[in-house]
Amino acid sequence: MNYLMIIYILGWILSCEGALMLPSVVVALIYGEYPAGCAILIAAGLCLLIGLPITRKKPSNSVFYTREGFVTVALCWITISVMGSLPFIISGAIPNPIDALFETVSGFTTTGASILADVEVVPKCLIFWRSFTHWIGGMGILVFLLAFIPMSGGYHMNLMKAESPGPSVEKLFPTVQSTAKALYKMYLFLTVLQVILLLIGRMPLFDALTITFGTAGTGGFGVHNNSAAGYSPYCQYVITLFMILFGVNFSVYFLIMIRRTKRALQSEEIRYYLGIIGICILVIMFNIRHMYPTLEETFRQAAFQVASIITTTGYSTTDFNYWPELSRNILLLIMFVGACAGSTGGGIKVSRIIVLAKSIRQELIHFIHPRAVTKITVDGKVVSRENVRGIYAFLAVYLLIFVVSVLLVSLDNLDGMTNISAVASAFNNIGPGLNEVGPLENFGIYSDFSTFVLTLDMLAGRLEIFPLLLLFTPGTWKKF
């Protein structure tokens, strides 16, 4: 284990986090929120004070294997979450450290679940920081580090693989740094485009920025207590569109950028992703047709909620707690499906669902024709046994953690649907659940113990389980 290199990268992460807190200080100056601004400045200063000295000398040994990559990613996310919670604690906006950590982890992991009962009383600079954590965590802070910090060594791809969501990660360019830059350019372009379109719809600049941060990171922290319900139909349509766009694998945008649009649109994952969205919207529209006065509003409400849940964004324009049971169950199911691999969305991922379905079909064929030689292919490429085995392992551990988490939070004696949807929401990085953690409710009803369990679920879900598990596996720290 290359401990010196891990500490060196942690130093860079802390330095980056300190710098990324500074825009929130500017917001504090604009709105005259000096006590809250000072709290953010103190937290930023601590990050820089700890981080910068560590980065002064790079270790001579920069060899970095998969194990180190996974451990580093887990430690980095825990570190940025702990330090990122300091502005809430120091300012007194969220005095309970466990609640502040939950809120910050929810931000960085792009979950959007909140313990705040009234978000509108929180200083705007803290709301800005809270939403900005979505944008930082969406593409990944280590991907940001690889894109913009001059680093060298044989560990880049191991870090990107450990942090990027999905069963596999491919380089778009010969070097990892060029790939990271390309990803952030596309991410930034879509972010700016959404801000412009929301401003055209006369949304206030502060709202346009914070809502876009949440959409880009598929996070969902609202700046109003009614989430996105108070915005115009035009703005709601813009948010719906961009939630879906940010749930798409970014390699598709790269193919479009290099004028290989036909190949991009032939992606099986994209077809299934859009197909699931379309079918769910139609079924829910039929099911809730009596609840809204016009067909347009019925479509808008169904489309917004489906896009929000499947991309794991978590904004809402209506309280779907009051929808018929069929519609509620559809939303619960697509919580698990999630968005595409290589997007900013959470969940199991559409690509894994496709491979799993094809694997089941392959087993059925083998029962009928035992000597048949079949292969699982996606987009014309054969899926290796190693990848299939990895997906099986992921789903098995996923199910185990999910069940254990539901049992642990059940100690608070809340109803079953509340607990199941709360864990599903946290583990899949969604935000709202059902019943007592519905779109107009919050997670403040849980005890500190359950809040901590849900915090770990959010981290495990964003890092796709294994980096966090490896961190607590004794064998990880042994020398081989």
C-alpha positions as CSV (number, residue, x, y, z in Angstrom):
1,M,0.0,0.0,0.0
2,N,1.5,3.3,-1.1
3,Y,0.5,5.4,2.0
4,L,2.6,8.4,1.0
5,M,0.9,8.7,-2.4
6,I,-2.6,8.3,-0.8
7,I,-1.8,11.2,1.7
8,Y,-0.4,13.3,-1.2
9,I,-3.7,13.0,-3.1
10,L,-5.7,13.7,0.0
11,G,-3.7,16.9,0.3
12,W,-4.7,17.9,-3.2
13,I,-8.3,17.0,-2.5
14,L,-8.4,19.2,0.6
15,S,-6.8,22.1,-1.3
16,C,-9.3,21.8,-4.1
17,E,-12.2,21.7,-1.6
18,G,-10.9,24.8,0.1
19,A,-10.7,26.7,-3.2
20,L,-14.2,25.5,-4.3
21,M,-15.7,26.9,-1.1
22,L,-14.7,30.4,-2.0
23,P,-17.5,31.1,-4.5
24,S,-19.9,30.6,-1.6
25,V,-18.0,33.3,0.4
26,V,-18.7,35.7,-2.6
27,V,-22.4,34.8,-2.3
28,A,-22.2,35.7,1.4
29,L,-20.7,39.1,0.6
30,I,-23.4,39.8,-2.1
31,Y,-26.3,39.0,0.3
32,G,-24.6,40.5,3.4
33,E,-24.5,37.2,5.3
34,Y,-21.3,37.9,7.1
35,P,-21.5,35.3,10.0
36,A,-22.3,32.5,7.6
37,G,-19.7,33.7,5.2
38,C,-17.1,33.7,8.0
39,A,-18.1,30.1,8.8
40,I,-17.4,29.1,5.2
41,L,-14.2,31.0,5.1
42,I,-13.0,29.3,8.3
43,A,-13.8,25.9,6.8
44,A,-12.0,26.8,3.5
45,G,-9.0,28.0,5.5
46,L,-8.8,24.8,7.4
47,C,-8.9,22.8,4.2
48,L,-6.1,24.8,2.7
49,L,-4.1,24.9,5.9
50,I,-4.1,21.1,6.1
51,G,-4.0,20.3,2.4
52,L,-1.4,22.7,0.9
53,P,1.6,21.6,3.1
54,I,0.9,18.0,2.2
55,T,1.1,18.7,-1.6
56,R,4.5,20.5,-1.4
57,K,6.5,17.4,-2.0
58,K,5.4,14.5,-4.2
59,P,6.5,11.0,-3.1
60,S,9.2,9.5,-5.3
61,N,7.2,6.3,-5.6
62,S,3.9,7.0,-7.5
63,V,3.1,3.4,-8.4
64,F,-0.6,3.0,-7.8
65,Y,-2.6,-0.2,-8.2
66,T,-6.4,-0.9,-8.2
67,R,-6.4,-1.5,-4.4
68,E,-4.8,1.9,-3.7
69,G,-7.2,3.5,-6.2
70,F,-10.3,2.2,-4.4
71,V,-9.0,3.0,-0.9
72,T,-7.9,6.5,-2.0
73,V,-11.3,7.3,-3.6
74,A,-13.2,6.1,-0.4
75,L,-10.9,8.2,1.9
76,C,-11.2,11.2,-0.4
77,W,-15.0,11.1,-0.3
78,I,-15.1,10.7,3.5
79,T,-12.6,13.6,3.9
80,I,-14.4,16.0,1.6
81,S,-17.7,15.2,3.4
82,V,-16.4,15.7,6.9
83,M,-14.7,19.0,5.9
84,G,-17.6,20.1,3.8
85,S,-20.0,19.8,6.7
86,L,-18.0,22.3,8.8
87,P,-19.7,25.5,7.4
88,F,-23.1,24.1,8.6
89,I,-21.7,23.2,12.0
90,I,-19.7,26.4,12.6
91,S,-22.5,28.7,11.4
92,G,-25.0,26.9,13.6
93,A,-27.4,26.3,10.6
94,I,-27.1,22.5,11.4
95,P,-25.5,22.2,14.8
96,N,-25.8,18.4,15.1
97,P,-22.6,17.0,13.5
98,I,-24.3,13.8,12.3
99,D,-27.1,15.8,10.6
100,A,-24.5,18.2,9.1
101,L,-22.5,15.2,7.8
102,F,-25.7,13.6,6.4
103,E,-26.6,16.9,4.6
104,T,-23.1,17.2,3.1
105,V,-22.8,13.6,2.1
106,S,-26.2,13.9,0.5
107,G,-24.8,16.9,-1.5
108,F,-21.6,15.4,-2.7
109,T,-23.1,12.0,-3.5
110,T,-25.8,13.9,-5.4
111,T,-28.6,12.3,-3.3
112,G,-30.6,15.4,-2.4
113,A,-32.1,13.9,0.8
114,S,-32.3,16.6,3.5
115,I,-32.9,16.8,7.3
116,L,-33.9,20.5,7.0
117,A,-37.6,21.1,7.6
118,D,-37.4,24.7,6.3
119,V,-34.7,25.3,3.8
120,E,-35.8,28.9,3.1
121,V,-34.5,30.2,6.5
122,V,-31.0,28.9,5.8
123,P,-28.5,31.7,4.6
124,K,-28.2,31.8,0.8
125,C,-24.5,31.3,0.9
126,L,-24.9,28.0,2.7
127,I,-27.7,27.0,0.3
128,F,-25.3,27.8,-2.6
129,W,-22.6,25.7,-1.0
130,R,-25.1,22.9,-0.4
131,S,-26.2,22.9,-4.1
132,F,-22.6,23.4,-5.4
133,T,-21.6,20.1,-3.7
134,H,-24.0,18.4,-6.1
135,W,-22.1,19.9,-9.1
136,I,-18.7,18.9,-7.6
137,G,-19.8,15.4,-6.7
138,G,-21.7,14.8,-10.0
139,M,-18.7,14.2,-12.2
140,G,-16.4,13.4,-9.3
141,I,-13.9,15.5,-7.4
142,L,-11.1,13.1,-8.3
143,V,-12.0,13.4,-12.0
144,F,-11.8,17.2,-11.5
145,L,-8.4,16.7,-9.9
146,L,-7.1,14.5,-12.8
147,A,-8.4,17.1,-15.3
148,F,-6.9,20.3,-13.9
149,I,-4.1,19.5,-11.5
150,P,-0.6,18.7,-13.0
151,M,-0.1,15.2,-11.7
152,S,1.8,12.2,-13.2
153,G,2.1,8.6,-12.4
154,G,0.6,5.2,-13.1
155,Y,-2.5,5.6,-11.0
156,H,-4.9,7.8,-13.1
157,M,-7.1,5.2,-14.5
158,N,-7.4,3.3,-11.2
159,L,-8.7,6.4,-9.6
160,M,-11.2,7.1,-12.4
161,K,-12.4,3.5,-12.4
162,A,-13.0,3.6,-8.7
163,E,-14.9,6.9,-8.7
164,S,-16.9,6.8,-12.0
165,P,-20.3,5.2,-11.8
166,G,-21.0,2.1,-13.9
167,P,-19.7,-1.4,-14.5
168,S,-16.8,-0.2,-16.8
169,V,-14.9,3.0,-17.7
170,E,-13.3,3.7,-21.0
171,K,-10.7,6.3,-21.9
172,L,-12.1,8.7,-24.6
173,F,-8.6,9.9,-25.4
174,P,-5.1,8.3,-25.2
175,T,-4.4,9.9,-21.8
176,V,-6.6,9.9,-18.7
177,Q,-6.1,13.6,-18.2
178,S,-7.4,14.4,-21.7
179,T,-10.4,12.2,-21.0
180,A,-11.1,13.9,-17.7
181,K,-10.8,17.3,-19.4
182,A,-13.2,16.2,-22.2
183,L,-15.7,15.0,-19.6
184,Y,-15.6,18.3,-17.7
185,K,-15.9,20.4,-20.9
186,M,-19.1,18.5,-21.8
187,Y,-20.3,18.8,-18.2
188,L,-19.7,22.5,-18.1
189,F,-21.3,23.1,-21.5
190,L,-24.5,21.4,-20.5
191,T,-24.5,23.3,-17.2
192,V,-24.1,26.7,-18.8
193,L,-26.7,25.9,-21.4
194,Q,-29.3,25.0,-18.7
195,V,-28.6,28.2,-16.8
196,I,-29.1,30.2,-19.9
197,L,-32.4,28.5,-20.7
198,L,-33.7,28.9,-17.2
199,L,-32.8,32.6,-17.3
200,I,-34.8,32.9,-20.5
201,G,-37.7,31.5,-18.5
202,R,-37.2,34.4,-16.0
203,M,-36.0,32.3,-13.2
204,P,-33.8,34.4,-10.8
205,L,-30.1,33.9,-11.3
206,F,-29.5,32.4,-7.8
207,D,-32.3,29.9,-8.4
208,A,-31.0,29.1,-12.0
209,L,-27.5,28.4,-10.7
210,T,-28.5,26.3,-7.7
211,I,-31.2,24.3,-9.6
212,T,-28.8,23.7,-12.4
213,F,-26.1,22.5,-10.0
214,G,-28.7,20.0,-8.7
215,T,-29.8,18.9,-12.2
216,A,-26.2,18.6,-13.5
217,G,-25.2,16.4,-10.6
218,T,-28.6,14.7,-10.6
219,G,-28.8,15.7,-7.0
220,G,-32.0,17.5,-6.3
221,F,-31.4,20.0,-3.4
222,G,-34.2,22.6,-3.8
223,V,-33.9,26.2,-2.7
224,H,-37.6,26.4,-1.8
225,N,-39.6,24.2,0.5
226,N,-41.8,23.1,-2.4
227,S,-38.8,22.0,-4.5
228,A,-39.5,22.9,-8.2
229,A,-43.3,23.2,-7.9
230,G,-43.2,27.0,-7.8
231,Y,-41.5,27.4,-11.1
232,S,-43.3,28.0,-14.5
233,P,-44.2,25.1,-16.7
234,Y,-41.5,26.3,-19.2
235,C,-38.8,26.0,-16.4
236,Q,-40.2,22.6,-15.3
237,Y,-39.9,21.3,-18.9
238,V,-36.3,22.6,-19.1
239,I,-35.4,20.9,-15.8
240,T,-37.1,17.7,-17.0
241,L,-35.1,17.7,-20.3
242,F,-31.8,18.3,-18.6
243,M,-32.4,15.7,-15.9
244,I,-32.8,13.2,-18.7
245,L,-29.7,14.5,-20.5
246,F,-27.5,14.3,-17.5
247,G,-28.6,10.7,-17.0
248,V,-27.1,9.8,-20.3
249,N,-23.6,8.2,-20.6
250,F,-21.2,11.0,-21.3
251,S,-19.4,8.9,-23.9
252,V,-22.5,9.3,-26.1
253,Y,-22.0,13.1,-26.1
254,F,-18.3,12.5,-26.9
255,L,-19.4,10.5,-30.0
256,I,-21.8,13.3,-31.0
257,M,-19.0,15.8,-30.5
258,I,-16.7,13.9,-32.9
259,R,-19.6,13.6,-35.4
260,R,-20.4,9.9,-34.8
261,T,-24.0,10.6,-34.1
262,K,-25.3,7.4,-35.7
263,R,-23.1,5.2,-33.5
264,A,-24.2,7.2,-30.4
265,L,-27.9,6.7,-31.1
266,Q,-27.4,3.0,-31.7
267,S,-26.4,2.5,-28.1
268,E,-28.6,-0.2,-26.5
269,E,-28.3,1.4,-23.1
270,I,-29.7,4.7,-24.5
271,R,-32.6,2.9,-26.2
272,Y,-33.5,1.0,-23.1
273,Y,-33.1,4.1,-20.9
274,L,-35.4,6.3,-23.1
275,G,-37.8,3.4,-23.5
276,I,-38.2,2.8,-19.8
277,I,-38.8,6.6,-19.3
278,G,-41.4,6.7,-22.1
279,I,-43.3,3.6,-20.9
280,C,-43.4,4.8,-17.3
281,I,-44.6,8.3,-18.3
282,L,-47.5,6.8,-20.4
283,V,-48.6,4.3,-17.7
284,I,-48.5,7.0,-15.0
285,M,-50.3,9.5,-17.2
286,F,-53.1,7.0,-17.6
287,N,-53.1,6.2,-13.9
288,I,-53.3,9.9,-12.7
289,R,-55.4,11.3,-15.5
290,H,-58.2,12.2,-13.1
291,M,-56.0,14.2,-10.7
292,Y,-55.0,17.1,-13.0
293,P,-57.3,19.3,-15.1
294,T,-55.5,19.2,-18.5
295,L,-53.6,16.6,-20.5
296,E,-50.6,18.9,-20.7
297,E,-50.4,19.2,-16.9
298,T,-50.8,15.4,-16.5
299,F,-48.0,14.8,-19.0
300,R,-45.8,17.4,-17.3
301,Q,-46.2,16.1,-13.8
302,A,-45.7,12.4,-14.9
303,A,-42.7,13.3,-17.1
304,F,-41.0,15.4,-14.4
305,Q,-41.4,12.9,-11.6
306,V,-40.3,9.9,-13.8
307,A,-37.2,11.8,-15.1
308,S,-36.4,13.0,-11.6
309,I,-36.6,9.5,-10.0
310,I,-34.9,7.4,-12.7
311,T,-32.0,9.8,-13.1
312,T,-31.9,9.9,-9.2
313,T,-32.2,13.7,-9.2
314,G,-35.0,14.0,-6.7
315,Y,-36.7,17.3,-7.6
316,S,-40.5,17.3,-7.4
317,T,-43.3,19.4,-8.7
318,T,-46.1,17.6,-6.9
319,D,-46.6,15.4,-3.9
320,F,-46.6,12.0,-5.5
321,N,-47.4,10.5,-2.1
322,Y,-51.0,11.1,-3.1
323,W,-50.8,9.3,-6.4
324,P,-52.5,6.0,-6.9
325,E,-50.6,2.9,-5.7
326,L,-49.6,1.8,-9.2
327,S,-47.8,5.1,-9.9
328,R,-46.1,5.1,-6.6
329,N,-44.8,1.6,-7.1
330,I,-43.5,2.4,-10.5
331,L,-41.5,5.3,-9.0
332,L,-40.2,3.0,-6.3
333,L,-39.1,0.4,-8.9
334,I,-37.3,2.9,-11.1
335,M,-35.4,4.1,-8.0
336,F,-33.5,0.9,-8.3
337,V,-33.0,1.0,-12.1
338,G,-31.2,4.4,-12.1
339,A,-29.6,6.2,-15.0
340,C,-26.9,5.1,-17.5
341,A,-23.4,4.1,-16.6
342,G,-20.9,6.9,-17.1
343,S,-23.6,9.6,-16.3
344,T,-23.9,11.6,-13.1
345,G,-26.9,9.5,-12.0
346,G,-27.1,6.8,-9.4
347,G,-29.0,3.5,-9.0
348,I,-28.0,0.0,-10.3
349,K,-27.6,1.4,-13.8
350,V,-29.5,0.5,-17.0
351,S,-26.4,-1.2,-18.5
352,R,-26.3,-3.7,-15.6
353,I,-30.0,-4.4,-16.0
354,I,-29.4,-5.1,-19.7
355,V,-26.6,-7.6,-19.0
356,L,-28.6,-9.2,-16.2
357,A,-31.6,-9.7,-18.6
358,K,-29.4,-11.1,-21.3
359,S,-27.7,-13.4,-18.8
360,I,-31.0,-14.8,-17.7
361,R,-31.9,-15.4,-21.3
362,Q,-28.6,-17.2,-21.9
363,E,-29.3,-19.5,-19.0
364,L,-32.8,-20.3,-20.3
365,I,-31.2,-21.2,-23.7
366,H,-28.7,-23.5,-22.0
367,F,-31.5,-25.3,-20.3
368,I,-33.2,-25.9,-23.7
369,H,-30.0,-26.5,-25.7
370,P,-27.3,-27.7,-23.2
371,R,-24.6,-27.8,-25.9
372,A,-25.3,-24.3,-27.4
373,V,-22.5,-21.8,-27.4
374,T,-23.8,-18.4,-26.6
375,K,-22.3,-15.0,-25.8
376,I,-23.7,-12.0,-24.1
377,T,-23.2,-8.9,-26.3
378,V,-24.0,-5.2,-25.7
379,D,-23.7,-2.9,-28.7
380,G,-22.1,-5.7,-30.7
381,K,-19.3,-6.2,-28.2
382,V,-18.9,-9.4,-26.1
383,V,-19.3,-8.9,-22.4
384,S,-16.5,-10.8,-20.7
385,R,-17.2,-13.4,-18.0
386,E,-15.2,-11.2,-15.6
387,N,-17.7,-8.3,-16.1
388,V,-20.7,-10.6,-15.8
389,R,-19.3,-12.0,-12.6
390,G,-18.6,-8.5,-11.3
391,I,-22.3,-7.5,-12.0
392,Y,-23.5,-10.6,-10.1
393,A,-21.2,-9.8,-7.2
394,F,-22.4,-6.2,-7.2
395,L,-26.1,-7.1,-7.2
396,A,-25.5,-9.7,-4.4
397,V,-23.7,-7.2,-2.1
398,Y,-26.2,-4.5,-3.1
399,L,-29.1,-6.7,-2.0
400,L,-27.4,-7.7,1.3
401,I,-26.6,-4.1,2.3
402,F,-30.1,-3.0,1.3
403,V,-31.7,-5.6,3.5
404,V,-29.4,-4.9,6.5
405,S,-29.9,-1.2,6.2
406,V,-33.7,-1.5,6.2
407,L,-33.5,-3.7,9.3
408,L,-31.3,-1.2,11.1
409,V,-33.4,1.9,10.4
410,S,-36.5,-0.1,11.4
411,L,-35.3,0.3,15.0
412,D,-36.9,3.8,14.8
413,N,-40.3,2.1,14.5
414,L,-41.4,3.9,11.4
415,D,-43.7,2.2,8.9
416,G,-42.2,-0.3,6.4
417,M,-42.8,1.8,3.2
418,T,-41.1,4.8,4.8
419,N,-38.0,2.7,5.8
420,I,-37.8,0.8,2.5
421,S,-38.1,3.9,0.4
422,A,-35.7,5.9,2.7
423,V,-33.0,3.3,2.2
424,A,-33.8,3.0,-1.5
425,S,-33.5,6.7,-1.8
426,A,-30.2,7.0,0.1
427,F,-28.6,3.9,-1.5
428,N,-29.6,4.9,-5.0
429,N,-28.7,8.6,-4.4
430,I,-32.2,9.8,-5.2
431,G,-33.5,12.1,-2.5
432,P,-37.3,11.8,-1.8
433,G,-38.9,8.6,-0.8
434,L,-42.5,7.7,0.1
435,N,-44.8,8.3,3.0
436,E,-42.9,10.1,5.9
437,V,-39.9,10.8,3.7
438,G,-41.9,11.9,0.7
439,P,-41.2,14.8,-1.7
440,L,-42.5,17.4,0.7
441,E,-41.1,15.8,3.8
442,N,-37.6,15.4,5.2
443,F,-35.3,12.8,6.8
444,G,-35.1,14.7,10.1
445,I,-37.5,12.1,11.6
446,Y,-34.8,9.5,12.0
447,S,-32.5,9.1,15.0
448,D,-28.8,9.8,14.9
449,F,-28.0,6.1,14.5
450,S,-30.4,5.7,11.5
451,T,-29.2,9.0,10.0
452,F,-25.6,7.6,10.2
453,V,-26.7,4.3,8.5
454,L,-28.3,6.3,5.7
455,T,-25.2,8.4,5.4
456,L,-23.1,5.3,4.8
457,D,-25.7,4.0,2.3
458,M,-25.3,7.3,0.3
459,L,-21.6,6.9,0.2
460,A,-21.7,3.2,-0.7
461,G,-24.3,4.0,-3.4
462,R,-22.2,6.8,-5.0
463,L,-19.0,4.8,-4.9
464,E,-20.8,1.6,-6.0
465,I,-20.1,-0.3,-2.8
466,F,-16.7,-1.8,-3.3
467,P,-14.4,1.1,-2.5
468,L,-16.1,1.7,0.8
469,L,-16.1,-2.1,1.6
470,L,-12.4,-2.4,0.8
471,L,-11.7,0.5,3.2
472,F,-13.1,-1.6,6.1
473,T,-11.6,-4.9,4.9
474,P,-8.5,-5.9,7.1
475,G,-6.8,-7.6,4.2
476,T,-6.7,-4.3,2.2
477,W,-4.1,-2.9,4.5
478,K,-1.8,-5.9,4.5
479,K,1.4,-5.9,2.4
480,F,1.6,-8.6,-0.3
